[in-house]
Every structure is written in structure tokens, then in C-alpha cells.
Amino acid sequence: MVNHPIPSQVASRLRKGKAGPAAAIGGSLVTPFTIVLAVLVGIALFFLAQRFIYGLGAVTNINNGYPWGVWVVWDVVIATGFACGGYAMALVCYVMNRGEYHHLVRPALTASLFGYTLGGLSVLIDLGRYWNFWHILWPGYAQPGSVMFEVAACISLYIIVLWIEFSPAFLEHLGLKDVKAKLNKVMFFFIGLGVLLPTMHQSSLGSLLVVFGSQIHPLWQTPLLPLLFLLTAVCMGFAIVILEATLAAVGFKRDIAGELPMLSKIGKIIMGILVAYLVIRLGDLMVRGAIFKVFTSGAKSVMFLIEMAAFAYPIVVLSSPANRRRLSKLLAAAISMLTGAVLYRIDAFLVAYDTGPGWHYFPSVPEMMVTIGVIAIEVLAYIVFVRKFPILPGHSTPAAAE
């Protein structure tokens, strides 16, 4: 995914001095920010020790009515959506053949690498009998007809694919150009898998809810859930590319001017996908006769309307070409889109889920601290990698972040 020859459009930008080849940015790994992240990781490890010693009940509020809580929803449903940047960039670079986005691929792939890897490893935290995790894929225990099996298998394979796709960065760092050249000859195969596998499991996350039937509120329950989850995943991937590029520019004091034209075009793609998503979602509600529940479902109605507003805001902002050329507007639209997608997945898996009278769930403080700790690990790993390995595109001028 990261090693096709540099297209002519990108080569032109390199000659003009706007962007350079990927390079390690260097710098100290010990800063006030990384120290705070390390403290958050330490707190998470403390609660995880309790979880593995005393069991899930010692630190979580999950119960027989709500057997999955914020850990599952974040680790598997939300975090993998946030980690779709590499998937989204593969779609435009290698499926749509838009090579101008080439040097945005490796940063997006890095975020995907950590998002999926930590999401996969975090499943061990969620499993009650974590020592039996290998049953998921073992022929004697596996259930190939299960949607959960498909999700587990695809995510597991995709993590392996991501590390293979990222390996050229390691090879460049080690100076093994010959090995990298040989790997490039077969990389097309892994790029294909890198597009296929997320398409399968992101849509299957929606299928997980379809089988719940009437336990999911009509505002979210629909046979179109696989399509809706896939659309939001692709959109999250593009939005995270904008967010990541902006945070890298501010956090590492880098010039983002060379990337802004491409981020502007990504904003236009986000707008188009969101329009399609809202048309399909609202049209489905009308066809199923559930549109009237938008205003008659109490707290669920409020959550639905907030979710829709978060999806609609980027369309309004990004419909203006002038706004798409302003980083502040692009960033606001990307954050709003990601907020809407997070709410959609939380609503679908937790708020809209009703297992019957007498059952309630709200995450405990330890659950939330472990979730924050997992995010902190991902951010720390990203900082280490961009400082040590050639990931971010080089620029010819000092920082000029808006």
C-alpha cells in the first residue's frame, strides 16, 4: 500500500518543494505530553490487573442483560472505524487510481496499524474466558456460519496484512532496499486484501445487530445496517486522515500547506458519502414507517437527533469550496463527522439495545480509564513511530499550521 512508484502529480509537487519523501522527524520521546500519556497507560494497567486477577465483575458494570459494554463497543466497533484511514486511502489511491494522494497513505496506514492491532488485542480484555481465545479460529471450535466468526477472522487477517503493508518503512529504516524491492513485487496482493477484508468486517458489524431483531430500537434496526456501517467506516477513514494530518502539523510543528489541496478534495469526498448516507438512512426510516419515532422515543430521539446533526454539519460546511480550502473548516467538519459516527455506533450497540425490563448498563470508572489507556497507548506508539521511522511526508519550510 505504501510502495507504488511516486505518480507524476506527486513528483511535480516534490520538484516544487511543497512536499518531500517520507522521513523520520526525530526529536525527544520524553515530553510533558508523553509523560501524561504514560500515566494514563499506567492507570489502565492497574485496572487491567484487577480484571485479570478477579474477573470482569471486579471492574465492569456489564451483566447478563448487557454482556458487552463500552470495551467491546470501543475496541471492535469504534476503534476499527477510526482505524479505517489506510483502507480509505487505499480506495482512492489504488482502486480509484488517484495517485496524487500517495504520500498521505503511509501516515494513514500507521494509524490503522495501531488502531486495529490494539483493537484486536483488546478483545482479550473483553472475553470472560480469555484463555480460550484461540477457539475463535480453531477448526474444531470455530462457527463459520456466525457473523462474529467472520468479524474475528477478517480483523485477525487484516492486522497481519497491515503489518506486511507497513514493513517497507522498517526496511527503509534498516537500509534493506533490496528486500524492499522484492516485497514491492508482491505488495499488490496484500493491497487487494487490505481493501477486501475491511469491506467485509465493517459491513458485518452492522450484520451483528440485524440478528438482534426487535431488541434494537426501530430508529437503528434495519436490514440496511451492513451498508450503513460500511459507509460510516469509509467516511471515518477519510475524516481521520484530515484530523491526523492537522494534529501532526500542530503537534510536531510541521508545514501542512503541501497537503491542504489533497485534504480539501478529501473533504469533498466526505460530503458526498454523507449525503448518500443520510438519504439512505432517512429514506429507510420512511419506507419502514419508523420516521415518526424520531420525535416520540424519549432519550433515544434526542440521541438520534444529535447524531443526525453531527452528520449534517459537515455537509453544510463542506458544500462551500471556500470552506474546503480552509484547514479550520475541514478540521471542524472532520471532527463533527467522527462525532456522529461514534454516536451512531454507541447508539446502535448500547442506547438502542433493549434486552428486557430490569436490565441497565452504564460504564464504570475503571472501564472508562482502561478505554482511555488504550487510546493513550495508540497515541504513544504513533509518536514513537513517526519520530523513528519514515512515515510523515517531508516539507521544505517550517511549521505553518493554521
Secondary structure, DSSP 8 states (H G I E B T S, - for coil): ---S---HHHHHHHHHTS-EEEE-----S--HHHHHHHHHHHHHHHHHHHHHHH-GGGT----SS----HHHIIIIIIHHHHTTHHHHHHIIIIIS--GGGHHHHHHHHHHHHHHHHHHHHHHHHH-TTGGGGGGGT-TTT--TT-HHHHHHHHHHHHHHHHHHHHHHHHHHHHT-HHHHHHHHTTHHHHHHHHHHHHHHHHHHHHHHHHTTGGGB-TTT--TTHHHHHHHHHHHHHHHHHHHHHHHHHHHTTB--TTTHHHHHHHHHHHHHHHHHHHHHHHHHHHHTT-GGGGGTSTHHHHHHHHHHHHHHHHHHHHTSHHHHT-HHHHHHHHHHHHHHHHHHHHIIIIISB---TT------HHHHHHHHHHHHHHHHHHHHHHHHSS-EEE-SSB----
